[in-house]
Amino acid sequence: MQALSDNLPYRLNISEAQRSWWVTKDDGTGQNTFARVNTEFGKESVLPDGITMTSDIAAVDGQKYITFMPDGHTDVCTIRLQSGGNYVDVACETPMGVYHVAGAPLAGGSVRMAGVF
């Protein structure tokens, strides 16, 4: 919704190695450069110990991210959060779809992805 409101692309940046994520937005210069948003969502969030994150997002210049466009389009992908044999998938199957929980829940609760989805 923020991409639509600001009329700028936003990205959910993902570091599988660091088990973390943060939000950036197009800086508006027309140079396809992105900067962290100046809200809680721009701060790096880290998964609790013992939970890993994988995705089928293709890396661009070594970075993985999901782009949310002002016209409502988004990248299609699945992110898996896993602890031992338990996992939960967060997925979007179509460019105009929404991200939703698509897999089995983690034992003992859930992980809140900073309200991004």
N, C-alpha and C positions, 0 to 999 in steps of 0.2 A: 504494500500500500504506500510506503514511503517513496518508492521509485515513481509511482504515479503522481503523488502529491508534489514532489520536487521536480518532476519531469526530467529525471536523471537516472541512469543505470546505477544499481546498487549491487554489491557482491558480498556473498558469504564466503569468506576465505577459510580454508581448512588446512591444517597441518596434521597429517596422520601421525607423523613421527613424534610430534610434541603433544598429540591428543588434544588439540586446541582449535578454536575458531574465533573469528572477529569479523566485523562488518566494515566495508569501505564503500565510498560512493565516488562517482565520476566527479572530478574537481571542476567541471564546467569549462575547461579551457579549450575543448575540442581536440585535445591531443591523446585521448584514450588513456589518461592517467587517473589513478584512483588514490584517495586518501582516506584514512580512518575517520569514521564519523565521530563527532564530538559528543557522544552520548555513552551510556552504559554499554550499548551494543558494539561500540568501537574498541572497547577494552578486550584484551585477549581472555577468553574463558577456557578453562582446562577441565577435562574430564576427571572424575575421581580415580584414585589409584586402582588398578586392576581392571579398568575398562579401556578397551582399545577401540579405535575408529578406523574403518576402511571405507573406500568408496569406488565407484566405477567412473569417477570424473577424470577426464583426460587432463594431465598437467600441461600448463602453458608457461614456458620459460621457467620450469621447475616449481610452479605454484599451482595449487588446485583451488578452484573457486566456482561458485554457482552464481550466475548473473541473473538479476531480476530487472527486466526492462520496464520503462514507463508505460508501454502499451499492454502490459500484462504477461508478456512472454517470459519464460524462464528456461534455464537449462534442465534437461531431463537427466535424472540420475538417481542412484540409490546410495544412501550412507548407512553403513552397518555399525552399530555400537554393540560390543561383545564383551562378555565376562565369562570365562570358562566356556561351557557349552550353551550358555544362555545368550540370546541376542535380541535386538530390536532393529528393524529396518525403517528408515525414514525415506520415503520415495516420492517422486513425481514422474508419472509415466508419459505425459504429453506436454508440449511447450506452453499450452494454456491451462495446464492443470495446477493443482495445489499440492504442496508437500503434506504428507500424512504418514502416520505410523502404519507400516504395512507388514510387520513381522511379529514374531512371538515376543512377549514382554520380558524384560530382564527380571530375574528373581529378586525379590526384596524391594521393588519399587521401580521408579523410572528416572530418566535423566532429562532435565529441562534444558533445552538448547537456547537459553537466553531469550525465549519468546520470539525467536526469529521465524519459526515456522508457524 
